[in-house]
Amino acid sequence: MVARSAGRSPVWLVAVWGATRLLLLLFVLKVLVFPGPDVTSDVSVIYRDWYEVLRTGAFPSDDVTWQYPPAAAFAILSPALLPFLEYATAFFVLACAVDAAVLALLWRAGRGSGRSPRGAWVWVVGVPLLGPTVYARYDLMVTAVAVAALLAAGRHARVAGALAAVGALLKVWPALVLVGMGGRRPWVAAAVGGVGLAGLFAVTMPGAFAFLTFQRERGVEVESLGALVFHVARHFGWEGGVLLNYGSMEFLGPHVDTVSTVSMGLSAAAFGWLLLWRVRAARSPGPRSPRSRSQPPESQPQPSESRSSRSPSSRFRFAAHTAADAAFVAVLLFTVTSRVISPQYLVWLVGLAAVCRCFRASRMRVPVALVLAASLVTVLEFPLLFADVVASTPLGIALLAVRNGLLVAAALVGARALWRDTVRRGSAGGRPGASRPGISRAPSADSPATAG
């Protein structure tokens, strides 16, 4: 009874959030010292230098560590909103404010029929598992935009699309939140908003897209899945080494290009799987929502329904949780196949995991638990024992193997669950609109029945 009331009470939620976030602020403000290398130097040195360049109306295109889309300028310049604070302090305070805003969104989204407060709890618990790094990078701000886009998808498809476009111009990956959104409206809004904002940056600020060249030239970062090959190979005479390259610790030496190519090939394969899933899901009956289980099989659209609800653009009859599940799986797939798996990447996954758990019908319970476990291991490998990772000690290799293994397991389990939930319910022939006898087709994610 106590556990149930704690899960439903915003008082407990806010209390735990406040205690853990106060601790994070004390660490990044250096009132308390977190073991390992200083994680705040990115803000106090690198971001601060970029801030000075961006204030002149240009991008730091001569700095190879600038590897971000043009809207990242908003995050780097954001401390100007608090001119009475020093740059780094203002950044940390804003990160905490964004953290609170995400919590508010998740708590509101978790209320109502078919919803759950567990999503908010995933956020409250998952973020501090990553340690102070979470406040010392702008990824938390990007995650907030992606979370807002997914939560808007049910009622405000165009707003969701526009937010996805802004997120993609902050750090590319939020474009993946579109993968599970049905209908044309979010895609059109994302295309129009993205092209418009990108064009504005290209015209007004020189060097807006220099980051594309820098990203292409990156190597294999020491925390990535592919890096495990070289961590082990170092103990068998491999002649390469680890150097600071393009702003991160990367492996350089024989066969690095081969592993990098394989990683990009796996990312392409992940994209192909997502495309196949989208096509097959479009030709299959949607997953059953809790409300659809009680509807009679003979339930049919009434004449009073709007014409748009029967248009070809609404063929994707996904349940409300499908957009969140699909986005979570997509980002997992691209994370594990990436040449880089920095600790802040886990912030993205925690945010999307929290959105999934706002829906009781979500099939991502096990993948979410695996991501939370991976977050705990991540803070051990960085910053606590990062020296062991860089030196490829047995402890460092073991930590990476466990962390990356958990992420791979989450990706595979999540992909299987998403496929079974949306595709394998298909009827004979997989015709659009066909359904099994006795099972009504679920309302779309942006229909009144599932908007919540």
C-alpha positions in Angstrom: 0.0 0.0 0.0 2.9 2.4 0.8 4.6 1.6 -2.4 1.4 2.2 -4.4 0.7 5.5 -2.8 4.3 6.6 -3.3 4.0 5.8 -7.0 0.9 7.9 -7.3 1.8 10.9 -5.1 3.5 13.9 -6.7 4.8 14.8 -3.3 7.1 11.7 -3.2 8.1 12.3 -6.8 9.1 15.9 -6.2 10.9 15.1 -3.0 13.1 12.4 -4.6 13.6 14.7 -7.6 14.6 17.6 -5.4 17.1 15.5 -3.3 18.8 13.9 -6.3 19.0 17.1 -8.3 20.4 19.1 -5.4 23.1 16.5 -5.2 23.8 16.8 -9.0 24.1 20.6 -8.7 26.4 20.4 -5.7 28.7 18.1 -7.8 28.7 20.3 -11.0 29.2 23.5 -8.9 32.1 21.7 -7.1 30.7 22.1 -3.7 31.1 18.3 -3.5 33.8 16.5 -5.5 32.7 13.6 -7.7 35.5 11.0 -8.2 37.2 10.8 -11.6 38.1 13.4 -14.2 36.3 16.8 -14.1 33.2 16.5 -16.2 32.4 20.2 -16.1 35.3 21.4 -18.3 33.2 21.0 -21.4 30.9 23.7 -20.2 33.4 26.0 -18.4 36.0 25.8 -21.2 34.7 24.5 -24.6 31.1 25.7 -24.4 32.3 29.1 -23.0 34.7 29.5 -26.0 32.0 28.6 -28.5 29.7 31.1 -26.7 32.1 34.0 -27.4 32.3 33.0 -31.1 28.5 32.5 -31.5 27.9 35.9 -30.0 29.6 37.5 -33.1 27.0 35.9 -35.4 29.2 33.1 -36.8 29.8 29.4 -35.9 33.1 28.1 -34.6 33.8 26.4 -37.9 37.6 26.4 -37.4 37.2 24.3 -34.3 37.0 20.5 -35.2 35.3 19.8 -31.8 32.3 21.7 -33.1 30.3 18.7 -34.5 26.7 19.8 -34.0 23.9 21.1 -36.1 23.3 24.8 -36.2 20.4 25.0 -33.6 22.9 23.8 -31.0 23.8 27.5 -30.9 20.6 28.0 -28.9 21.8 25.7 -26.2 25.3 27.2 -26.1 23.9 30.7 -25.9 21.2 29.9 -23.4 23.2 31.1 -20.3 22.7 34.6 -21.6 19.2 34.3 -20.2 20.8 34.5 -16.8 23.3 37.4 -17.2 23.7 37.8 -13.4 25.4 34.4 -13.2 28.8 33.2 -14.4 28.5 31.2 -17.7 29.0 27.7 -16.3 26.8 28.3 -13.3 24.0 29.7 -15.5 24.2 26.6 -17.8 23.9 24.2 -14.8 20.9 26.1 -13.4 19.2 26.1 -16.8 19.9 22.3 -17.1 18.2 21.8 -13.8 15.2 23.9 -14.9 14.9 21.9 -18.1 15.1 18.7 -16.0 12.2 20.0 -13.9 10.2 20.8 -17.0 10.6 17.3 -18.4 9.4 15.9 -15.1 6.3 18.1 -15.3 5.5 16.9 -18.8 5.9 13.3 -17.8 3.8 13.6 -14.7 1.0 15.2 -16.7 1.3 12.6 -19.5 1.1 9.8 -16.9 -2.3 10.8 -15.6 -5.6 9.4 -17.0 -6.9 6.2 -18.4 -4.3 3.9 -19.8 -1.5 6.1 -18.5 1.0 5.5 -15.7 3.2 7.6 -13.3 6.0 5.1 -13.8 7.3 7.3 -16.7 8.0 10.2 -14.4 9.7 7.8 -11.9 11.9 6.5 -14.7 13.1 10.0 -15.3 13.5 10.8 -11.6 15.6 7.7 -11.0 17.4 7.4 -14.4 18.9 10.8 -14.7 21.0 10.8 -11.4 22.2 7.3 -12.3 24.4 9.0 -14.9 26.1 11.2 -12.4 27.0 14.9 -12.8 27.7 14.5 -16.5 24.0 14.8 -17.2 24.1 18.5 -16.2 27.5 19.2 -17.9 26.3 18.6 -21.4 23.5 20.1 -23.5 22.0 16.7 -24.3 19.4 17.1 -21.5 18.0 20.1 -23.4 17.8 18.1 -26.6 16.1 15.2 -24.8 13.5 17.6 -23.4 12.6 18.6 -27.0 12.3 15.0 -28.1 10.1 14.1 -25.0 7.9 17.1 -25.8 7.5 16.0 -29.4 6.5 12.5 -28.5 4.0 13.6 -25.8 2.5 16.1 -28.3 2.0 13.5 -31.0 -1.4 12.2 -29.8 -3.2 15.6 -29.9 -1.0 18.0 -31.8 0.6 16.2 -34.7 1.9 19.3 -36.4 3.5 20.6 -33.2 5.1 17.2 -32.7 6.6 17.4 -36.2 7.9 20.9 -35.7 9.5 19.9 -32.3 11.1 16.9 -34.0 12.6 19.3 -36.6 14.0 21.6 -33.9 15.4 18.6 -32.1 17.1 17.3 -35.2 18.7 20.7 -35.8 19.9 20.6 -32.2 21.6 17.1 -32.4 20.2 15.1 -35.3 18.9 12.0 -33.4 15.4 13.6 -32.4 14.4 13.1 -36.1 14.0 9.5 -35.1 10.9 10.3 -33.0 9.0 10.6 -36.2 9.4 6.9 -37.1 6.4 5.7 -35.2 4.1 8.7 -35.9 1.2 8.0 -38.2 -0.3 10.2 -40.8 1.3 12.9 -42.9 0.9 15.9 -40.6 3.9 15.4 -38.4 6.2 14.6 -41.3 5.1 17.6 -43.3 5.4 19.9 -40.3 8.9 18.5 -39.6 10.0 19.0 -43.3 8.7 22.5 -43.5 10.0 23.6 -40.1 13.4 21.9 -40.6 14.0 23.3 -44.0 12.9 26.8 -42.9 15.1 26.9 -39.8 18.1 25.3 -41.6 17.8 27.9 -44.4 17.6 30.7 -41.9 20.8 29.6 -40.3 22.6 29.0 -43.6 21.7 32.6 -44.7 22.4 34.4 -41.5 25.3 32.6 -39.9 28.5 31.4 -41.8 29.6 27.9 -41.2 26.2 26.5 -40.2 26.9 23.1 -41.7 30.6 22.7 -41.2 29.8 20.0 -38.6 29.0 17.5 -41.4 32.7 17.4 -42.4 33.9 17.0 -38.9 31.4 14.2 -38.1 32.5 12.2 -41.2 36.1 12.2 -40.1 35.5 10.8 -36.6 37.1 7.5 -35.6 36.1 4.8 -33.2 35.5 6.2 -29.7 36.8 4.1 -26.8 33.4 3.5 -25.3 31.6 2.3 -28.4 30.7 -1.3 -29.2 33.3 -1.5 -32.0 36.0 -0.3 -29.6 35.8 -3.6 -27.7 37.7 -5.2 -30.6 40.6 -2.9 -30.0 40.5 -3.0 -26.2 41.0 -6.8 -26.4 43.4 -6.6 -29.4 45.8 -4.3 -27.3 46.5 -7.4 -25.1 47.5 -9.4 -28.2 50.0 -7.0 -29.7 47.8 -4.6 -31.7 50.0 -1.6 -32.7 47.5 1.2 -32.4 46.7 3.4 -29.4 44.2 5.8 -27.9 44.5 9.6 -28.6 42.4 12.6 -28.1 40.9 13.1 -31.6 38.1 15.4 -32.6 37.3 16.1 -29.0 37.0 12.5 -27.7 39.3 9.6 -26.8 39.5 7.5 -29.9 41.4 4.4 -31.2 43.8 5.2 -34.0 45.8 2.6 -35.8 45.5 -0.5 -38.1 42.0 -1.7 -38.9 40.3 1.2 -37.2 38.8 2.2 -40.6 37.5 -1.3 -41.1 35.6 -1.3 -37.8 34.3 2.2 -38.4 33.0 1.0 -41.8 31.3 -2.0 -40.2 29.7 0.3 -37.6 28.3 2.5 -40.3 27.1 -0.6 -42.2 25.2 -1.8 -39.1 23.7 1.7 -38.8 22.5 1.4 -42.4 21.1 -2.1 -41.6 19.3 -0.6 -38.6 17.7 2.0 -40.8 16.7 -0.6 -43.3 15.0 -2.6 -40.5 13.1 0.4 -39.3 12.0 1.2 -42.9 10.8 -2.5 -43.2 9.0 -2.3 -39.9 7.2 0.9 -40.9 6.0 -0.5 -44.2 4.9 -3.8 -42.6 3.2 -2.1 -39.7 1.3 0.1 -42.2 -0.1 -3.0 -43.8 -1.0 -4.7 -40.6 -3.8 -4.1 -38.1 -2.6 -1.8 -35.3 -1.9 -3.0 -31.8 -4.9 -3.3 -29.5 -5.3 -0.5 -27.1 -7.0 -1.0 -23.7 -10.2 0.6 -25.0 -10.4 -1.4 -28.2 -10.5 -4.7 -26.3 -14.0 -3.8 -25.0 -15.3 -2.7 -28.3 -17.6 -5.1 -30.2 -16.1 -6.6 -33.3 -18.7 -5.1 -35.5 -17.8 -1.6 -34.4 -17.6 0.5 -37.5 -16.9 4.2 -38.2 -20.0 6.3 -37.9 -21.2 8.7 -40.5 -20.5 11.6 -38.2 -16.8 10.8 -38.2 -14.7 13.4 -40.0 -13.5 12.7 -43.5 -9.9 13.1 -42.5 -10.2 10.1 -40.2 -10.9 7.9 -43.2 -8.3 9.4 -45.5 -5.3 7.4 -46.9 -3.0 9.4 -44.7 -4.5 7.8 -41.6 -3.7 4.2 -42.6 -1.2 4.0 -39.7 -3.7 3.1 -37.0 -1.0 2.9 -34.3 -2.0 2.9 -30.7 -1.0 5.8 -28.5 2.1 4.1 -27.1 3.5 3.0 -30.5 5.2 6.3 -31.4 7.1 6.2 -28.1 8.0 2.6 -28.4 9.2 3.0 -32.0 11.3 6.1 -31.1 12.9 4.3 -28.2 13.8 1.3 -30.3 15.1 3.5 -33.2 17.5 5.5 -30.9 18.6 2.2 -29.2 19.5 0.7 -32.6 21.5 3.8 -33.7 23.2 4.1 -30.4 24.6 0.6 -30.3 25.7 0.7 -33.9 27.3 4.1 -33.6 31.1 4.7 -33.7 30.6 6.8 -30.5 28.7 5.9 -27.3 29.4 8.8 -25.0 27.8 8.8 -21.5 25.4 11.6 -22.4 23.8 9.3 -25.0 22.2 7.5 -22.2 20.3 10.7 -21.3 18.4 10.3 -24.6 17.5 6.8 -23.9 16.3 7.5 -20.3 14.1 10.3 -21.7 12.5 8.1 -24.3 12.2 5.2 -21.9 10.3 7.5 -19.5 7.8 8.4 -22.3 7.3 4.7 -23.0 6.5 4.0 -19.4 3.8 6.7 -19.4 1.7 4.3 -21.3 0.5 1.1 -19.6 0.2 -0.6 -23.0 3.9 0.0 -23.8 5.9 -3.2 -24.6 9.2 -1.7 -23.5 9.2 -2.7 -19.9 12.2 -5.0 -20.1 14.3 -2.7 -22.5 13.6 0.2 -20.1 14.9 -1.8 -17.2 18.0 -2.8 -19.2 18.7 0.9 -20.1 18.4 1.9 -16.4 20.9 -0.9 -15.5 23.2 0.3 -18.4 23.0 3.9 -16.9 24.3 2.7 -13.6 27.2 0.9 -15.3 27.9 4.0 -17.4 28.6 6.2 -14.4 31.1 3.5 -13.3 33.0 3.6 -16.6 32.8 7.3 -16.9 33.9 9.2 -15.0 34.7 6.9 -12.0 36.9 4.4 -13.8 37.6 6.1 -17.1 41.3 5.7 -16.7 40.8 1.9 -16.7 38.7 2.2 -19.9 41.4 4.3 -21.7 44.1 1.9 -20.6 42.1 -1.2 -21.6 42.5 -2.9 -18.2 40.5 -6.0 -17.6 38.2 -4.0 -15.3 37.7 -1.3 -17.9 37.0 -3.9 -20.6 34.5 -5.7 -18.3 32.6 -2.5 -17.6 32.3 -1.7 -21.2 31.3 -5.2 -22.1 28.5 -5.2 -19.5 27.3 -1.7 -20.4 27.3 -2.2 -24.1 25.9 -5.7 -23.7 22.9 -4.3 -21.8 22.3 -1.8 -24.5 22.5 -4.4 -27.3 20.1 -6.6 -25.3 17.7 -3.7 -24.9 17.8 -2.9 -28.6 17.1 -6.5 -29.7 14.4 -7.2 -27.1 12.8 -3.8 -27.9 12.9 -4.4 -31.7 11.3 -7.9 -31.2 8.6 -6.5 -29.0 7.8 -3.6 -31.4 7.6 -6.0 -34.3 5.3 -8.4 -32.5 3.1 -5.6 -31.2 2.5 -3.9 -34.6 3.3 -6.4 -37.4 2.7 -9.9 -36.3 -1.0 -9.2 -35.6 -1.4 -9.0 -39.3 -4.2 -10.8 -41.1 -4.1 -12.9 -44.2 -2.5 -11.0 -47.1 -1.5 -8.1 -44.8 -3.9 -5.9 -46.6 -4.3 -2.3 -45.2 -7.5 -2.2 -43.1 -7.7 -6.0 -42.6 -8.0 -7.3 -39.1 -8.5 -10.5 -37.2 -12.1 -11.6 -36.4 -13.1 -10.4 -33.0 -10.4 -7.8 -32.7 -11.2 -4.2 -33.7 -8.6 -2.0 -35.2 -7.1 0.4 -32.6 -7.6 4.1 -32.9 -4.8 6.1 -34.3 -2.4 7.8 -31.9 -3.8 11.2 -32.7 -7.5 10.3 -32.5 -9.6 11.4 -29.6 -9.9 7.9 -28.2 -6.3 7.5 -27.5 -5.0 11.1 -27.1 -5.4 10.8 -23.3 
